[in-house]
Structures are given as structure tokens and as C-alpha cells.
Amino acid sequence: MENLETLRKIPLFSDMDEQEISGIRSIMETNFYAPGQTILHEGDQSDHFHVIVEGSVDFIINDADGNEIIIDDISAGGFFGELSMLSGEKRSVRVRAQEKVITLSLNKNQFHDFLMHHPHAAIDVMTVLGRRLYQTETLLRKSVSKNVNEVIEERLTLGQKIADVFAAVMGSWRFIIIQSFILICWVTLNVIAWISHWDPYPFILLNLMLSFQAAYAAPIIMMSQNRQAYKDRLTAEIDHEVNVKAELKVSLIMSRLDDIERSMHYLHSEHMNILRGFKPSGTV
């Protein structure tokens, strides 16, 4: 039977003997997909579990801005479609073929029966499922988290940049020291008249220049402070957005894990019932 060698190399079926592999292959359907074809759509209610025997696929979600993000990719030997079947919810990701893809699929009942009779495969499925959920959560957190400094930098006008530089200069010790040195020199030279009394006491010209400086400095610094207040508001909005998204995603993940746990308990109970009902030959 075709694809038996491929199934033997897949970890999910590695503990099965020849008869079991032949049996599982006999109930699996063969599916063919063209390069770039979407195999599973986000939001679909599909009831098939796929094992890839040839080619590779991408797992795709959309971030907060609607951009596509590839959260994972698998090739021959990998599988997909298990989450929706275990949780009973709609597909959470989109699966798209990178190239020509051939898969073998099981429907929901066949998949559950397979897991009940092969506990090692159930563990493999749970391991892969946990890794994919973790990757999805991590990428969503990154995609929704924005750097406030980068956002502000993109929106700065030339005037705002000048105001920031001006405020930074005037708010430094370098400015205070230089200005103090200039004032001391100005007053000293006019008092001792080493050159001439170009601004004699009470230094009216100096007061006029300082008044001009204060008149322009105050509004420019206020411009910079107003932009800082806007930056603080933007920071609060982004933090709130991140918190809401994180809360929603954590709730969704917890709900899915609860569904998976219930499904696995059910499968375990069914498996134990099968074992209890099995009697070796020669026993009464």
C-alpha cells in the first residue's frame, strides 16, 4: 500500500507495527494541494486531521493591523488540524501550502479512535499543540506592542524637533555654566570699563537681552512639555491596548486548554474502558 514507508518515518506512528500502520493507512484519505493553495481557512469548522507526506505548509494569522504573520511551518512528517477537532472550536489559524502538498487525513471519529488506542501519539499531539499555542501568543503580544518612542519619532515635525533640542540645551548644566560665565564677563567688563561702558549699571541692555531670551524660551519649552504630555497619553493608550489583547488571548488559550483537557480525559476514559474489557486468550 502506498505511503506506508512515509508513515513509518513519522514520529506520530513510530510505535505502530506493520499491521497497525496498514490499518491506519487504509482509513486515511489522500489529499493533493497546489502551491499557494489555502488548505484550511481561519474560522472554518473542519473535522479532518492531516498528516503531511510530501511538501510543506505555513501556519498564518493576522496581527492587530491585519498583516499576515507566519507563526510556524512544517514539512513531511508534520501534522495539523488537531486543535479544532479536540476543542470543537473553529480554526484559529490559516494553513497554506508552500509548494505541492500531499496529505493523508482522518476524520474526527477516526482521529479520536486513533488517539485512544495509541497514547504515545496523544502525547505527541499535545506537545506540538502546546508549542504552537505558545508561539501564537508570543507573536500576538509582539505584534500589538508598539514602541512609543518610535511612534512619536515618526510623527515629529521640524518645529517639534527644534523645540526638543532647545529644551534639552536650556535644561542642561552646560547651558547654565556658559550663560553664567557670559553674564559675569559682561558685568565685570562694564564695571571696570576695561574696554568701554557699552552697558553701564544697571545693565539695561543685558536685562533686555535676558527678557528676550525668557520671552522665547518659555513658549518653546512649553511646546516640548505639551508633546511630553501627549507621549504619556499615548503610552497609557498602548499599555491599555496591550493589556486588553493579552487578557483576551490568555482567556482564549485557557478556554482551549480546558476543552483539550476535557477531551483528553474522555479519550483516557475510553481507552481504560477498552483495556478493562480486553481479556487475553485462555482466561475465563
Secondary structure, 3 states (H helix, E strand, C coil): CCCHHHHHHCHHHCCCCHHHHHHHHHCCEEEEECCCCEEECCCCCCCEEEEEEECEEEEEEECCCCCEEEEEEEECCCEECHHHHHHCCCCCCEEEECCCEEEEEEEHHHHHHHHHHCHHHHHHHHHHHHHHHHHHHHHHHHHHCCCHHHHHHHHCCHHHHHHHHHHHHHCCHHHHHHHHHHHHHHHHHHHHCCCCCCCCCCCHHHHHHHHHHHHHHHHHHHHHHHHHHHHHHHHHHHHHHHHHHHHHHHHHHHHHHHHHHHHHHHHHHHHHHHHHHCCCCCCC
